[in-house]
Amino acid sequence: MTSSLSVSAGQYSDAGVKPVNQDFHGLLVPKGHQLITKGIAVAIADGISSSNVSQIASESAVAGFLSDYFSTPESWSVKQSAQRVLLATNAWLHAQTRQSQYRYDRDRGYVCTLSVMVLRSATAHLFHIGDTRIYRVHHDQLEQLSTDHRLWLSPEESCLTRAMGIGHQLDIDYRSLPIQPGDTFLLATDGIHEHLDERTMAGIIRESGDDLDAAARRLAAQALEQGSDDNLTAQIIRVNSVPAVPESSELFHQLAQLPFAPELQPGQHLDGYRILRQIHASSRSHVYLAVDEETDTRVVLKMPSLEQRHDPVYLEQFSTEQWIARRISSAHVARPFQSSQRPSFLYQATEFVEGCTLRQWMLDNPTPTLDTVRDLVEQIGKGLRAFHRLEMVHQDLKPENVLVDPHGTVTLIDFGATRVAGLEDSEIGEQAVPRGAALYSAPETFLGEPGSWLSDQFSLGVITYQLLTGQLPYGAEVPKIHSRNQLRGLNYRPARHLRENLPAWVDDTIEKAVHPQAHRRYPALSEYLYKLRHPSVDWHKRHRPPLMERNPVAFWQGVSALLLLALLAALGLG
């Protein structure tokens, strides 16, 4: 056996007799050390015919997996990485349905089946939801490796029992099996496997020899000839070589057992980085400013403190933070730095942002203009929306976790408290109190409720209030909340009492964003950001001062005219 994993592949997809192809498929063969640490990923998805948007679900499921899987920490196993990605993707799809016109009919929502195969080292890892199929080819026969999650109600009628996006919970079939050179696998949607028997499919693959693309096309064409009225997709993967198992296993063991880095001093070197200075140190982590000597790029290195080396919950959170940073693409969210060297210690590397924290910025700018505050808040909001689009909640939005560069550009940092939809809290330890800063956390989190994007909106509203007034809307009362009665007792202190020139409608906008009851806040973060610049259409109607305040002269003139008319009327009647 050679020292590397290699495959040959053939793929084909066609809409068939349908106007839209709701199938989607993908294959990713990484380069460099990711081929060793992550392997090769193959995915196939099939949208459900009752939905007009399931092709979006199929594409999102496949493309999302191929992107997010290779962003997971190298210390995670294939099973852990794939399952976490699938759970997060399922939560995102389910959320799209809930937010769409199909929220009351899930069979018309963002739903699809999905089969994934990850080849790493000398092992195939299979993940399956729905009725797409994974086969292994044995000469003239096929061995079905996946189980159909479909219930037949009659010979003509059936329904899926599992699918991506159909519910908040997701049950994933998983199995692993050894592979060797020559092993051939077939992934197919039901447009093919329901119309061709296994012997016919195996024969087509055998007769096509090494032209696997031709084999995939022939499978689709043959199924179409046999009366298939569905989309048709086939992927054929042949293993050419596998690495030496002991060498690969040793590498993975090393990755899973990366040692903690010792405390570093300026001038020291680590994996191609030269340490410039320490930025922050606590009992949980040490943060350093360093320079990548290959590219001369300044980076920030975050390492767990030695006190945390026996805390599995913290280490899980630390690894998840790496994955979150790699998932997000936003100009207002800190970006991970990709080094050409494999790490020898456990740490995270992110691009360095020149500037200061928002906390320091507020000290340097105690009375910013309203437009300046709006600009800062809108940038923070854009960063938060990048989290929310992926069904993630930051949960630790505070001035210390917001950086402002000399040009006024905002960057969000620190994702250690971020909540990812689909990942059960029990995996990282159930939290009885908010994971973020208490003074900026939403009241509902103190009652044991999980954080949501409405909680992030509350935190952003508090920051807006503080930027304008230097104080907090509820003082230090929010962390004292332990009951619904205490929640209802929270009283908002109008910002215009602290900043007299603040427009009343802006104050009302902030008050709604920080409402103690989550359902009373803005239904969308974008609405809050818009309302900070534009009063509601009916606001002036609801808050229009009486005529006596707006124009006293006109008011009394009107009163006098009415009295005169009344007098004349009385005289006329007399």
C-alpha positions as CSV (number, residue, x, y, z in Angstrom):
1,M,0.0,0.0,0.0
2,T,1.1,3.5,-0.7
3,S,1.4,6.4,1.7
4,S,-1.6,8.3,0.4
5,L,-5.3,7.9,-0.2
6,S,-6.4,8.3,-3.8
7,V,-9.7,7.6,-5.7
8,S,-11.2,7.7,-9.2
9,A,-14.7,9.1,-9.5
10,G,-17.6,9.3,-12.0
11,Q,-20.6,11.5,-11.5
12,Y,-23.8,12.4,-13.4
13,S,-27.0,14.1,-12.7
14,D,-30.1,14.9,-14.8
15,A,-33.5,16.3,-14.3
16,G,-35.1,13.5,-16.4
17,V,-38.7,14.1,-17.3
18,K,-39.1,16.8,-14.6
19,P,-38.6,20.5,-15.3
20,V,-36.3,21.0,-12.3
21,N,-33.5,18.9,-11.0
22,Q,-34.0,18.7,-7.2
23,D,-31.0,16.4,-6.8
24,F,-27.6,17.7,-5.9
25,H,-24.2,15.9,-5.5
26,G,-20.6,16.8,-4.7
27,L,-17.1,15.4,-4.2
28,L,-14.2,17.1,-2.5
29,V,-10.6,15.8,-2.5
30,P,-8.5,18.1,-0.4
31,K,-4.8,18.7,-0.9
32,G,-2.0,18.7,1.6
33,H,-2.3,17.4,5.2
34,Q,-6.2,17.7,5.1
35,L,-6.2,14.6,2.9
36,I,-4.7,12.8,5.8
37,T,-6.6,14.5,8.7
38,K,-10.0,14.8,7.0
39,G,-10.0,12.5,4.1
40,I,-12.2,12.6,1.0
41,A,-15.9,13.5,1.2
42,V,-18.7,12.4,-1.1
43,A,-22.3,13.6,-0.7
44,I,-25.6,13.1,-2.6
45,A,-29.0,14.7,-1.8
46,D,-32.5,14.3,-3.2
47,G,-35.2,16.9,-2.7
48,I,-38.8,15.8,-2.1
49,S,-41.2,16.2,-5.0
50,S,-43.9,17.8,-2.9
51,S,-41.7,20.9,-2.3
52,N,-40.9,23.7,-4.7
53,V,-37.8,24.7,-2.8
54,S,-36.3,21.3,-2.0
55,Q,-33.6,21.8,-4.7
56,I,-32.3,24.6,-2.5
57,A,-32.3,22.2,0.5
58,S,-30.4,19.6,-1.5
59,E,-27.8,22.1,-2.7
60,S,-27.4,23.6,0.8
61,A,-27.1,20.2,2.4
62,V,-24.3,19.0,0.1
63,A,-22.4,22.3,-0.4
64,G,-22.8,23.1,3.3
65,F,-21.4,19.7,4.3
66,L,-18.4,19.8,2.0
67,S,-17.6,23.3,3.2
68,D,-18.2,22.9,7.0
69,Y,-16.8,19.4,7.4
70,F,-13.3,20.5,6.3
71,S,-13.5,23.5,8.6
72,T,-13.9,21.3,11.7
73,P,-10.9,21.0,14.1
74,E,-8.4,18.3,13.2
75,S,-8.6,17.0,16.7
76,W,-12.2,15.9,16.1
77,S,-13.0,12.4,14.8
78,V,-14.7,11.9,11.4
79,K,-17.9,10.9,13.2
80,Q,-17.9,13.9,15.6
81,S,-17.1,16.3,12.8
82,A,-19.7,15.0,10.3
83,Q,-22.5,14.6,12.9
84,R,-22.0,18.1,14.2
85,V,-22.0,19.6,10.7
86,L,-25.2,17.6,9.8
87,L,-27.0,18.7,13.0
88,A,-26.1,22.3,12.3
89,T,-27.2,22.0,8.6
90,N,-30.5,20.3,9.6
91,A,-31.2,23.1,12.1
92,W,-30.6,25.7,9.4
93,L,-32.9,24.0,6.9
94,H,-35.6,23.6,9.5
95,A,-35.3,27.3,10.4
96,Q,-35.7,28.3,6.7
97,T,-39.0,26.3,6.6
98,R,-40.2,27.9,9.9
99,Q,-39.5,31.4,8.5
100,S,-41.1,30.7,5.2
101,Q,-44.7,30.4,3.8
102,Y,-44.3,26.6,4.3
103,R,-44.0,26.7,8.1
104,Y,-47.4,24.9,8.5
105,D,-46.7,22.3,5.8
106,R,-43.2,20.9,6.3
107,D,-43.6,18.5,3.3
108,R,-43.4,21.6,1.1
109,G,-40.5,23.2,3.0
110,Y,-36.7,23.0,2.8
111,V,-36.4,19.2,3.0
112,C,-34.2,16.6,1.4
113,T,-32.6,13.2,1.9
114,L,-28.8,13.0,2.2
115,S,-26.1,10.3,2.1
116,V,-22.5,11.1,2.9
117,M,-19.4,9.0,2.6
118,V,-16.1,10.1,4.0
119,L,-13.0,8.1,3.1
120,R,-10.1,8.6,5.5
121,S,-7.0,6.5,5.8
122,A,-8.2,2.9,5.3
123,T,-11.8,3.4,6.5
124,A,-15.1,4.5,4.9
125,H,-17.4,6.4,7.2
126,L,-21.1,6.5,6.1
127,F,-23.8,8.9,7.2
128,H,-27.3,8.5,6.0
129,I,-30.7,10.2,6.3
130,G,-33.6,9.3,3.9
131,D,-33.8,7.1,0.9
132,T,-30.8,7.9,-1.2
133,R,-28.6,4.8,-1.2
134,I,-25.0,3.8,-0.7
135,Y,-23.8,0.5,-2.3
136,R,-20.6,-1.4,-2.4
137,V,-19.9,-3.1,-5.7
138,H,-19.0,-6.8,-5.6
139,H,-18.3,-8.0,-9.1
140,D,-21.9,-8.6,-10.5
141,Q,-23.7,-7.7,-7.3
142,L,-24.4,-4.7,-5.1
143,E,-24.4,-4.7,-1.3
144,Q,-26.7,-2.0,0.0
145,L,-24.9,-0.3,2.9
146,S,-27.6,2.2,3.8
147,T,-31.1,1.6,5.1
148,D,-34.1,3.3,3.4
149,H,-36.0,5.6,5.8
150,R,-39.2,5.3,3.9
151,L,-42.6,3.8,5.0
152,W,-44.7,2.2,2.4
153,L,-48.4,2.8,3.1
154,S,-49.5,0.9,0.0
155,P,-47.8,-0.4,-3.2
156,E,-48.3,3.1,-4.7
157,E,-48.0,5.4,-1.7
158,S,-45.1,6.0,0.7
159,C,-43.6,8.6,2.9
160,L,-40.2,9.5,4.3
161,T,-39.6,8.7,8.0
162,R,-36.4,10.7,8.1
163,A,-35.1,13.7,6.2
164,M,-32.9,16.7,6.5
165,G,-34.8,19.8,7.6
166,I,-38.1,18.0,8.4
167,G,-37.8,18.6,12.1
168,H,-35.6,20.1,14.8
169,Q,-34.2,16.8,15.9
170,L,-32.1,14.6,13.5
171,D,-31.4,10.9,13.8
172,I,-28.4,10.0,11.7
173,D,-27.4,6.4,10.6
174,Y,-23.7,5.9,11.0
175,R,-21.4,2.9,10.1
176,S,-17.8,2.5,9.3
177,L,-16.0,-0.2,7.3
178,P,-12.5,-0.9,6.2
179,I,-11.5,-0.2,2.6
180,Q,-8.8,-1.4,0.3
181,P,-7.6,-0.7,-3.3
182,G,-10.2,-1.7,-5.8
183,D,-13.2,-1.2,-3.6
184,T,-16.0,0.5,-5.6
185,F,-19.0,2.4,-4.1
186,L,-22.2,3.7,-5.8
187,L,-24.3,6.5,-4.4
188,A,-27.7,6.9,-6.1
189,T,-31.0,8.7,-5.8
190,D,-34.3,6.9,-6.0
191,G,-34.8,8.0,-9.6
192,I,-32.2,5.4,-10.5
193,H,-32.3,2.6,-7.8
194,E,-36.1,2.3,-7.9
195,H,-36.0,1.5,-11.6
196,L,-32.9,-0.7,-11.9
197,D,-32.3,-3.9,-10.1
198,E,-28.9,-4.3,-8.3
199,R,-27.6,-6.9,-10.9
200,T,-28.3,-4.5,-13.8
201,M,-26.5,-1.6,-12.0
202,A,-23.5,-3.7,-11.1
203,G,-23.3,-4.9,-14.7
204,I,-23.3,-1.4,-16.1
205,I,-20.4,-0.4,-13.7
206,R,-18.4,-3.5,-14.6
207,E,-18.9,-3.1,-18.3
208,S,-17.8,0.5,-18.2
209,G,-14.4,-0.4,-16.9
210,D,-12.4,2.6,-15.8
211,D,-14.7,5.2,-17.4
212,L,-16.7,5.9,-14.3
213,D,-18.4,9.0,-15.8
214,A,-19.7,6.9,-18.6
215,A,-21.0,4.4,-16.1
216,A,-22.9,7.1,-14.2
217,R,-24.4,8.4,-17.4
218,R,-25.5,4.9,-18.5
219,L,-27.1,4.3,-15.1
220,A,-29.2,7.4,-15.6
221,A,-30.1,6.7,-19.2
222,Q,-31.1,3.1,-18.4
223,A,-33.3,4.1,-15.5
224,L,-35.0,6.7,-17.8
225,E,-35.6,4.0,-20.4
226,Q,-37.2,1.8,-17.7
227,G,-39.8,4.5,-17.0
228,S,-38.2,6.6,-14.3
229,D,-40.2,9.8,-13.8
230,D,-37.8,11.3,-11.2
231,N,-34.5,13.2,-11.2
232,L,-31.5,10.8,-11.8
233,T,-28.1,11.1,-10.0
234,A,-25.3,8.7,-9.6
235,Q,-21.8,8.8,-8.1
236,I,-19.3,6.1,-8.5
237,I,-16.1,6.1,-6.3
238,R,-13.3,3.6,-6.8
239,V,-10.4,3.4,-4.3
240,N,-7.1,3.4,-6.0
241,S,-4.8,3.4,-3.0
242,V,-4.9,3.7,0.8
243,P,-2.2,4.8,3.2
244,A,-0.5,2.6,5.7
245,V,-2.9,2.3,8.6
246,P,-0.4,2.4,11.5
247,E,1.1,5.7,10.2
248,S,-2.3,7.3,9.8
249,S,-3.6,6.1,13.1
250,E,-0.5,7.4,14.9
251,L,-1.0,10.9,13.3
252,F,-4.7,11.0,14.5
253,H,-3.7,10.0,17.9
254,Q,-1.2,12.8,18.0
255,L,-3.8,15.3,16.8
256,A,-6.2,14.3,19.4
257,Q,-3.6,14.6,22.1
258,L,-2.0,17.9,21.2
259,P,-0.2,19.2,24.3
260,F,-0.9,22.5,25.9
261,A,1.6,25.2,25.1
262,P,3.6,26.6,28.0
263,E,3.4,30.3,28.8
264,L,5.4,32.1,26.1
265,Q,7.7,35.1,26.2
266,P,8.4,37.8,23.6
267,G,10.9,36.5,21.0
268,Q,10.0,32.9,21.4
269,H,9.1,30.8,18.4
270,L,6.1,28.4,17.9
271,D,5.2,26.6,14.7
272,G,6.6,29.4,12.5
273,Y,5.2,32.2,14.6
274,R,7.4,34.7,16.6
275,I,5.8,35.9,19.8
276,L,5.7,39.7,20.0
277,R,3.8,40.3,23.3
278,Q,1.1,39.0,25.5
279,I,-2.3,40.6,25.0
280,H,-4.3,38.9,27.7
281,A,-4.0,36.3,30.4
282,S,-6.5,34.6,32.6
283,S,-7.2,31.3,34.3
284,R,-8.9,30.1,31.2
285,S,-6.7,31.3,28.3
286,H,-3.6,33.1,27.3
287,V,-3.6,35.4,24.2
288,Y,-0.5,36.6,22.3
289,L,0.3,38.9,19.5
290,A,2.6,37.1,17.1
291,V,3.9,37.3,13.5
292,D,3.8,34.6,11.0
293,E,7.4,34.5,9.8
294,E,6.6,33.0,6.4
295,T,4.1,35.8,5.4
296,D,5.1,38.5,7.8
297,T,1.5,38.7,8.9
298,R,0.5,39.7,12.4
299,V,-1.8,37.2,14.1
300,V,-3.4,36.5,17.5
301,L,-2.7,33.2,19.2
302,K,-5.2,32.0,21.8
303,M,-4.2,29.1,23.9
304,P,-6.0,27.3,26.8
305,S,-4.3,27.9,30.1
306,L,-2.6,24.9,31.8
307,E,-5.4,25.0,34.5
308,Q,-7.9,23.8,31.9
309,R,-6.0,20.8,30.6
310,H,-8.2,18.4,32.6
311,D,-11.6,20.1,31.8
312,P,-13.2,18.3,28.9
313,V,-16.1,20.8,28.8
314,Y,-13.8,23.7,28.3
315,L,-11.7,21.8,25.7
316,E,-14.8,21.0,23.8
317,Q,-15.9,24.6,23.8
318,F,-12.4,25.6,22.6
319,S,-12.5,23.2,19.7
320,T,-16.0,24.4,18.7
321,E,-14.8,28.0,18.7
322,Q,-12.3,27.1,16.0
323,W,-15.0,25.6,13.9
324,I,-17.3,28.5,14.3
325,A,-14.7,31.0,13.2
326,R,-14.0,28.9,10.0
327,R,-17.8,28.7,9.2
328,I,-18.4,32.4,9.2
329,S,-17.4,34.7,6.4
330,S,-18.0,38.4,7.3
331,A,-16.0,41.6,7.1
332,H,-17.2,42.2,10.7
333,V,-16.2,38.9,12.3
334,A,-12.6,37.9,13.2
335,R,-11.2,35.6,10.5
336,P,-9.0,32.6,11.3
337,F,-5.4,32.5,10.0
338,Q,-4.4,29.6,8.0
339,S,-0.8,28.6,8.5
340,S,1.1,26.2,6.2
341,Q,2.5,24.4,9.2
342,R,0.7,21.7,11.2
343,P,0.3,22.8,14.9
344,S,2.4,21.1,17.5
345,F,0.3,22.5,20.4
346,L,-3.3,23.3,21.1
347,Y,-4.1,26.9,20.1
348,Q,-6.2,29.1,17.7
349,A,-4.7,31.6,15.2
350,T,-6.8,34.5,14.0
351,E,-6.0,37.6,11.9
352,F,-4.9,40.6,14.0
353,V,-7.1,43.7,14.0
354,E,-5.3,46.9,14.6
355,G,-7.3,49.0,17.0
356,C,-9.0,48.9,20.4
357,T,-11.9,47.3,22.1
358,L,-15.3,49.1,22.0
359,R,-14.9,49.5,25.8
360,Q,-11.7,51.6,25.3
361,W,-13.3,53.4,22.4
362,M,-16.2,54.5,24.7
363,L,-13.7,55.8,27.2
364,D,-11.9,57.8,24.5
365,N,-15.2,59.0,23.0
366,P,-17.6,59.6,25.8
367,T,-20.1,61.7,23.8
368,P,-20.2,60.3,20.2
369,T,-22.7,61.7,17.7
370,L,-25.9,59.8,17.0
371,D,-24.7,59.1,13.5
372,T,-21.4,57.6,14.8
373,V,-23.3,55.4,17.2
374,R,-25.6,54.3,14.4
375,D,-22.6,53.4,12.2
376,L,-21.0,51.3,14.9
377,V,-24.2,49.5,15.8
378,E,-25.0,48.7,12.2
379,Q,-21.6,47.1,11.8
380,I,-22.0,45.0,14.9
381,G,-25.4,44.1,13.6
382,K,-23.9,42.9,10.3
383,G,-21.5,40.7,12.2
384,L,-24.4,39.2,14.3
385,R,-26.5,38.6,11.2
386,A,-23.6,36.5,9.8
387,F,-24.0,34.3,12.9
388,H,-27.8,34.2,12.7
389,R,-27.8,33.2,9.1
390,L,-26.0,30.0,10.1
391,E,-28.4,29.5,13.0
392,M,-25.8,30.5,15.6
393,V,-26.2,32.9,18.5
394,H,-23.1,34.8,19.7
395,Q,-24.3,34.9,23.3
396,D,-21.4,37.0,24.6
397,L,-21.8,40.4,22.9
398,K,-20.1,43.0,25.1
399,P,-17.8,46.0,24.5
400,E,-14.7,43.9,25.2
401,N,-15.6,41.5,22.4
402,V,-15.9,44.2,19.8
403,L,-12.8,45.7,18.2
404,V,-12.7,49.1,16.4
405,D,-9.9,49.9,14.1
406,P,-8.6,53.4,13.3
407,H,-10.9,53.7,10.4
408,G,-14.0,52.9,12.5
409,T,-14.4,49.4,11.2
410,V,-15.9,47.0,13.7
411,T,-14.9,43.3,14.2
412,L,-16.6,40.8,16.5
413,I,-14.3,38.4,18.4
414,D,-14.5,35.6,21.0
415,F,-16.9,32.8,20.0
416,G,-16.4,30.7,23.1
417,A,-20.0,31.1,24.2
418,T,-21.6,30.8,20.8
419,R,-24.6,28.5,20.6
420,V,-25.0,26.4,17.5
421,A,-28.5,25.2,16.6
422,G,-28.7,21.5,16.4
423,L,-25.9,20.8,18.8
424,E,-27.3,19.7,22.1
425,D,-26.3,21.7,25.1
426,S,-25.6,18.4,26.9
427,E,-22.6,18.0,24.7
428,I,-20.8,20.9,26.2
429,G,-22.5,21.0,29.6
430,E,-25.8,22.5,30.5
431,Q,-25.5,26.0,31.7
432,A,-27.6,27.2,34.6
433,V,-26.6,30.9,34.0
434,P,-25.9,32.9,30.9
435,R,-22.6,32.1,29.2
436,G,-22.0,35.7,28.3
437,A,-21.3,38.8,30.3
438,A,-24.1,39.2,32.9
439,L,-24.7,43.0,32.4
440,Y,-25.3,42.5,28.7
441,S,-27.2,39.2,28.7
442,A,-30.9,39.1,28.0
443,P,-33.2,38.6,31.1
444,E,-34.7,35.4,29.7
445,T,-31.3,33.7,29.9
446,F,-31.3,34.2,33.7
447,L,-34.5,32.2,33.8
448,G,-32.9,29.1,32.2
449,E,-34.0,29.8,28.7
450,P,-31.5,29.1,25.8
451,G,-30.1,32.1,24.1
452,S,-31.6,33.1,20.8
453,W,-31.0,35.8,18.2
454,L,-33.5,37.9,20.2
455,S,-31.0,37.7,23.1
456,D,-28.3,39.0,20.8
457,Q,-30.6,41.8,19.9
458,F,-31.0,42.7,23.6
459,S,-27.2,42.8,24.0
460,L,-26.9,45.0,21.0
461,G,-29.6,47.3,22.3
462,V,-27.8,47.6,25.6
463,I,-24.6,48.5,23.8
464,T,-26.5,51.1,21.8
465,Y,-27.9,52.7,25.0
466,Q,-24.4,52.7,26.6
467,L,-22.8,54.3,23.6
468,L,-25.3,57.2,23.8
469,T,-25.5,57.6,27.5
470,G,-22.5,55.9,29.2
471,Q,-24.9,53.9,31.3
472,L,-27.1,50.7,31.1
473,P,-30.8,50.8,30.5
474,Y,-31.6,48.7,33.7
475,G,-28.5,49.4,35.7
476,A,-27.3,46.2,37.4
477,E,-30.9,44.8,37.9
478,V,-31.0,42.3,35.0
479,P,-28.6,39.7,36.6
480,K,-30.8,39.7,39.7
481,I,-33.7,38.2,37.7
482,H,-34.8,34.8,39.0
483,S,-38.6,34.8,38.3
484,R,-41.2,36.0,35.9
485,N,-42.5,38.5,38.4
486,Q,-39.0,40.1,38.7
487,L,-38.9,40.1,34.9
488,R,-42.1,42.1,34.7
489,G,-40.7,44.5,37.4
490,L,-37.8,45.7,35.2
491,N,-38.3,49.4,34.4
492,Y,-36.5,51.0,31.4
493,R,-34.9,54.4,32.1
494,P,-35.4,56.5,29.1
495,A,-32.1,57.4,27.3
496,R,-33.3,60.9,26.6
497,H,-33.3,61.6,30.4
498,L,-29.6,61.2,30.2
499,R,-29.1,62.7,26.7
500,E,-31.6,65.5,26.3
501,N,-30.9,66.0,22.5
502,L,-31.8,62.4,21.7
503,P,-34.9,62.1,19.5
504,A,-37.7,60.5,21.3
505,W,-38.3,58.0,18.5
506,V,-34.7,56.8,18.7
507,D,-35.2,56.2,22.5
508,D,-38.4,54.3,21.8
509,T,-36.5,52.2,19.2
510,I,-33.9,51.2,21.7
511,E,-36.5,50.6,24.4
512,K,-38.2,48.0,22.2
513,A,-34.9,46.2,21.4
514,V,-34.1,45.8,25.1
515,H,-37.7,44.9,26.2
516,P,-37.5,42.5,29.1
517,Q,-39.8,40.1,27.3
518,A,-38.2,38.6,24.2
519,H,-41.3,38.4,22.1
520,R,-41.9,42.1,22.5
521,R,-38.6,42.9,20.7
522,Y,-38.2,43.4,17.0
523,P,-39.0,40.3,14.9
524,A,-35.9,40.9,12.9
525,L,-32.5,42.4,13.8
526,S,-32.5,44.3,10.5
527,E,-35.7,46.1,11.5
528,Y,-34.0,47.4,14.7
529,L,-31.1,48.7,12.6
530,Y,-33.5,50.3,10.2
531,K,-35.6,51.9,12.9
532,L,-32.5,53.5,14.4
533,R,-32.4,55.8,11.4
534,H,-36.1,55.9,10.4
535,P,-39.0,56.5,12.7
536,S,-42.0,54.3,12.2
537,V,-44.6,55.5,9.8
538,D,-47.2,55.8,12.5
539,W,-44.8,57.1,15.2
540,H,-45.6,60.8,14.7
541,K,-49.3,60.0,14.6
542,R,-49.0,58.1,17.9
543,H,-46.7,60.7,19.5
544,R,-47.9,63.9,17.8
545,P,-48.1,66.6,20.5
546,P,-51.5,68.3,21.0
547,L,-52.2,71.5,19.0
548,M,-51.8,73.6,22.2
549,E,-48.2,72.5,22.5
550,R,-47.4,72.7,18.8
551,N,-49.0,76.1,18.2
552,P,-50.6,77.8,21.2
553,V,-51.6,80.9,19.2
554,A,-53.6,78.8,16.7
555,F,-55.1,76.8,19.5
556,W,-56.5,79.8,21.4
557,Q,-57.6,81.4,18.2
558,G,-59.6,78.3,17.4
559,V,-61.1,78.2,20.9
560,S,-62.1,81.9,20.6
561,A,-63.7,81.3,17.3
562,L,-65.7,78.4,18.7
563,L,-66.8,80.5,21.7
564,L,-67.8,83.3,19.3
565,L,-69.9,80.9,17.2
566,A,-71.5,79.5,20.3
567,L,-72.4,83.0,21.5
568,L,-73.9,84.0,18.1
569,A,-75.9,80.9,18.0
570,A,-77.2,81.5,21.5
571,L,-78.2,85.1,20.6
572,G,-79.9,83.9,17.5
573,L,-81.9,81.4,19.4
574,G,-82.9,84.0,21.9
